[in-house]
Amino acid sequence: AVSPYRINVSDAVLTDLKQALEVLRGVARTPEVRAVEVEALEAIVAVAYRRSGDGEFEQLAERVEAFAERVGSDSASVLALFLRWGAIDETDDLSTVEASTERARAIASRAVDSYAIVTSHYMLASYAALVGRIEESLHHVDVAVRASGAIDPDQRPDHVPLVMLPMVAAIVAAVHGDAEAARDHSHRRVVAWLSQRAEV
């Protein structure tokens, strides 16, 4: 059974986060504001996931997408795209995710906020790896890592997106035959990124 106390806490958190987003609507569109917005959206997604699993992801994606269109946020747009990205793990036909991949590519080509850059290039790296374009995947991994601000594998990014970039980076490096880079990603970068995520 789910604790009523836990539900009440979740409701309170959701209310606070939604109010924060409303307050930000009247603030100048700076990179800092966009970063706070997407962190609030991620937190809303996290609370919803803890309450009901991934059953609400499509509805959440629709809400995030509507928010992105309303305020013109590439970071929110790519978060909405990522929330639907689970299909790439389940399909036997990668052509079914080509449209999403091209949307991620379009966002990557114009993104200026680190969150949008990291998330879109993570998606492109994942897709490229799955279709066997390892050099292209390595390029997207490199762009994403640099955009995160955590160049050193032991460095914690200021904000860790929902994406599992270090895991994909490790796999791609291993396939490419770079054992040292694979170890750095899997034994050091994973620890740095997930230790911060665990504290949220």
C-alpha positions in Angstrom: 0.0 0.0 0.0 1.1 3.6 -0.7 1.5 5.7 2.4 -1.1 8.6 2.6 1.7 10.7 4.0 3.8 10.1 0.9 0.9 11.0 -1.3 0.4 14.3 0.6 4.1 15.1 0.4 4.0 14.4 -3.4 0.9 16.6 -3.8 2.6 19.5 -1.9 5.7 19.2 -3.9 3.7 19.2 -7.2 1.8 22.2 -6.1 5.0 24.1 -5.2 6.7 23.2 -8.5 3.7 24.2 -10.6 3.5 27.5 -8.7 7.2 28.1 -9.3 6.7 27.6 -13.0 3.8 30.1 -13.0 6.0 32.7 -11.2 8.7 32.2 -13.8 6.3 33.0 -16.7 6.6 36.7 -15.7 10.4 36.7 -15.6 12.8 37.6 -18.4 13.8 34.6 -20.5 17.4 34.1 -19.4 19.5 30.9 -19.5 19.2 30.7 -15.7 15.4 30.9 -15.8 15.2 28.2 -18.5 17.5 26.0 -16.4 15.3 26.4 -13.4 12.2 25.7 -15.5 13.5 22.4 -16.8 14.7 21.3 -13.4 11.2 22.0 -12.1 9.7 20.0 -15.0 12.0 17.1 -14.3 11.1 17.1 -10.6 7.4 17.0 -11.6 8.1 14.0 -13.8 10.0 12.3 -11.0 7.2 12.8 -8.5 4.6 11.5 -11.0 6.8 8.5 -11.7 7.2 7.6 -8.1 3.5 7.7 -7.7 2.3 5.8 -10.8 5.3 4.4 -12.7 5.5 5.2 -16.4 1.7 5.0 -16.8 1.4 8.8 -17.0 4.5 9.4 -19.2 2.5 10.2 -22.4 0.2 12.6 -20.5 3.3 14.2 -18.8 5.0 14.5 -22.2 2.0 16.3 -23.6 2.0 18.7 -20.7 5.8 19.4 -21.0 5.5 19.8 -24.7 2.6 22.3 -24.3 4.7 24.2 -21.8 7.7 24.2 -24.2 5.6 25.6 -27.0 4.1 28.3 -24.7 7.4 29.6 -23.5 9.7 28.7 -26.4 12.0 26.4 -24.5 14.2 23.9 -26.4 15.1 22.3 -23.0 11.5 21.6 -22.3 10.9 20.4 -25.9 13.7 17.9 -25.7 12.5 16.7 -22.3 9.1 16.0 -23.8 10.8 14.1 -26.6 12.9 12.1 -24.2 9.9 11.1 -22.1 8.7 9.3 -25.3 12.2 7.9 -26.1 11.5 4.6 -24.2 10.3 3.1 -27.5 13.8 2.9 -28.7 14.5 0.2 -26.1 11.4 -1.8 -27.1 11.2 -1.7 -30.9 12.7 -4.2 -33.3 12.3 -1.6 -36.1 14.4 1.5 -35.5 12.6 3.3 -38.4 9.8 3.8 -35.8 12.0 6.2 -33.9 13.4 8.1 -36.9 10.9 10.9 -36.6 11.9 11.5 -32.9 15.5 11.2 -33.8 15.2 13.9 -36.5 13.4 16.2 -34.0 16.2 15.7 -31.6 18.7 16.5 -34.4 16.8 19.7 -35.2 16.9 20.8 -31.5 20.6 19.9 -31.3 21.4 22.1 -34.3 19.9 25.2 -32.7 20.2 24.6 -28.9 22.1 27.0 -26.8 21.1 25.8 -23.3 23.3 23.0 -21.9 20.3 20.9 -20.9 19.0 20.9 -24.4 22.4 20.2 -25.9 23.2 17.3 -23.5 19.8 15.6 -23.9 19.5 16.0 -27.7 23.0 14.7 -28.3 22.5 11.8 -25.9 19.5 10.8 -28.0 21.5 11.1 -31.2 24.4 9.2 -29.7 22.1 6.4 -28.7 20.4 6.1 -32.1 23.7 6.3 -34.0 25.2 3.5 -31.8 22.1 1.3 -32.4 22.4 1.6 -36.2 26.1 1.0 -36.1 27.4 4.5 -36.7 30.0 4.4 -33.9 32.1 7.4 -34.9 29.0 9.5 -35.1 27.9 8.3 -31.7 31.3 9.1 -30.2 30.9 12.7 -31.6 27.6 13.2 -30.0 28.8 11.7 -26.7 31.7 14.2 -26.8 29.4 17.2 -27.4 27.1 16.1 -24.7 29.9 15.6 -22.1 31.4 19.0 -22.9 28.0 20.7 -22.7 27.4 19.1 -19.3 30.4 21.1 -18.0 31.9 18.0 -16.4 34.8 17.3 -18.6 36.7 15.4 -15.9 35.1 12.0 -15.3 35.1 12.5 -11.6 33.5 15.9 -11.8 29.8 16.3 -11.0 27.7 18.4 -13.4 25.8 21.3 -12.0 22.7 19.5 -13.1 22.3 15.9 -14.1 19.6 15.4 -16.7 17.4 12.3 -16.6 19.5 10.8 -19.5 22.0 8.1 -18.7 24.8 9.6 -20.8 27.7 7.9 -19.0 26.3 4.4 -19.6 25.9 5.0 -23.3 29.3 6.7 -23.5 30.9 3.6 -21.8 29.2 1.2 -24.2 30.1 3.2 -27.3 33.8 3.6 -26.2 34.0 -0.2 -25.5 32.6 -1.0 -29.0 35.1 1.4 -30.5 37.9 -0.5 -28.7 38.9 2.3 -26.3 39.0 0.3 -23.0 40.5 3.2 -21.0 37.6 5.6 -22.0 35.1 2.9 -21.4 36.4 2.4 -17.8 36.5 6.2 -17.2 32.8 6.4 -18.2 31.6 3.3 -16.4 33.7 3.5 -13.2 34.1 7.2 -12.7 31.7 9.3 -14.7 28.7 7.1 -13.8 29.6 7.4 -10.1 29.9 11.2 -10.3 26.6 11.7 -12.2 24.5 9.2 -10.3 25.7 10.3 -6.9 24.2 13.7 -7.6 21.0 12.2 -9.0 20.7 10.0 -5.8 20.7 13.2 -3.7 17.8 14.8 -5.5 
